Amino acid sequence: MPFRYVIVPDPIMLHDPVTKEPLKDEKGESKPQKFSEFIGKLLFHPKWAENYKNIKSARAIDKEFANGAGVVQLAEEDWKKLHDLVENPSGGQYGYHAAVMPQLLPFLDAIMEAKDSAPAEEKAAEAIKE
């Protein structure tokens, strides 16, 4: 089974696009957004409940990112579904508000630019070429 490897970006402090003040959570605290939390919000999209395969993919994605640090390995078919959602968001107010999404480009890029080999494998292959 082929895999994709997502390099987990550092947390991002989100800011109000108008006031530039850090956004606060429901407890009134400002804290950086973790990539795993971002993925969790993407999994609220109704796409993940359309059929059995998508439900299983959502569960696998959530589990991998909840446990992952540094690099997360996803089955190619799960990554393709996540990639499609990021590339073609639709369906209304699921996940993040459009005014905040530009701040989350490093998270989107991490999904879109997932590697087809683990970073260590990639470095070893480059070393062999040299």
SULPEVEN-V404580 format. One record per residue. N is the residue number from 1. RES is the residue in one letter. SS is DSSP state (2 for helix, 1 for strand, 0 for the rest). PSI is psi in whole degrees, -180 to 180 (NA if undefined). OMEGA is omega in radians with two decimals (NA if undefined). Layout:
N RES SS PSI OMEGA
N RES SS PSI OMEGA
This chain:
1 M 0 127 3.11
2 P 0 153 -3.12
3 F 1 163 2.97
4 R 1 146 -3.09
5 Y 1 119 -3.12
6 V 1 122 3.09
7 I 1 119 -3.04
8 V 0 119 3.12
9 P 0 163 3.08
10 D 0 155 3.06
11 P 0 155 -3.10
12 I 1 130 3.03
13 M 0 119 3.14
14 L 0 144 -3.12
15 H 1 149 3.03
16 D 0 127 -3.08
17 P 0 -22 -3.12
18 V 0 -54 -3.05
19 T 0 -18 -3.09
20 K 0 9 3.08
21 E 0 147 3.08
22 P 1 138 3.09
23 L 0 148 -3.13
24 K 0 148 3.10
25 D 0 -174 -3.09
26 E 0 -17 3.09
27 K 0 2 -3.13
28 G 0 16 -3.12
29 E 0 146 3.03
30 S 0 122 3.09
31 K 0 151 -3.13
32 P 0 147 3.10
33 Q 1 126 3.08
34 K 0 150 3.12
35 F 2 -40 -3.14
36 S 2 -34 3.09
37 E 2 -38 3.08
38 F 2 -47 3.12
39 I 2 -43 3.12
40 G 2 -40 3.12
41 K 2 -36 3.07
42 L 2 -29 -3.11
43 L 0 0 3.01
44 F 0 -14 -3.10
45 H 0 139 -3.11
46 P 2 -17 3.11
47 K 2 -36 -3.04
48 W 2 -12 3.12
49 A 2 10 -3.09
50 E 0 -34 -3.11
51 N 0 172 -3.08
52 Y 2 -45 -3.12
53 K 2 -41 3.14
54 N 2 -37 3.09
55 I 2 -45 3.11
56 K 2 -39 3.11
57 S 2 -45 -3.14
58 A 2 -43 3.14
59 R 2 -43 3.14
60 A 2 -43 3.14
61 I 2 -48 -3.14
62 D 2 -45 -3.12
63 K 2 -46 -3.11
64 E 2 -44 -3.12
65 F 2 -30 3.10
66 A 2 -36 -3.11
67 N 2 -18 -3.00
68 G 0 147 3.03
69 A 0 133 3.13
70 G 0 -76 3.13
71 V 1 133 3.13
72 V 1 131 3.11
73 Q 1 124 3.09
74 L 1 145 2.99
75 A 1 142 -3.09
76 E 2 -43 -3.10
77 E 2 -34 3.08
78 D 2 -44 3.12
79 W 2 -41 -3.13
80 K 2 -39 3.12
81 K 2 -42 3.10
82 L 2 -43 3.10
83 H 2 -46 -3.13
84 D 2 -40 3.12
85 L 2 -41 3.13
86 V 2 -41 -3.11
87 E 2 -34 -3.06
88 N 0 65 -3.14
89 P 0 141 3.11
90 S 0 173 3.00
91 G 0 19 3.01
92 G 0 -148 -2.98
93 Q 0 75 3.11
94 Y 0 125 3.12
95 G 0 -110 -3.00
96 Y 0 152 3.09
97 H 0 144 -3.10
98 A 2 -30 -3.13
99 A 2 -22 -3.11
100 V 2 -25 -3.03
101 M 2 -39 3.11
102 P 2 -31 3.11
103 Q 2 -21 -3.08
104 L 2 14 3.14
105 L 2 -38 3.09
106 P 2 -33 3.09
107 F 2 -45 3.12
108 L 2 -44 3.14
109 D 2 -39 -3.14
110 A 2 -39 3.12
111 I 2 -49 -3.07
112 M 2 -32 -3.05
113 E 0 24 3.13
114 A 0 143 -3.09
115 K 1 155 3.09
116 D 0 6 2.99
117 S 0 154 -3.14
118 A 0 146 -3.11
119 P 2 -40 3.13
120 A 2 -41 3.10
121 E 2 -40 -3.12
122 E 2 -44 3.14
123 K 2 -39 3.12
124 A 2 -40 3.13
125 A 2 -39 3.11
126 E 2 -39 3.14
127 A 2 -37 3.12
128 I 2 -39 -3.14
129 K 2 -34 -3.11
130 E 0 NA NA
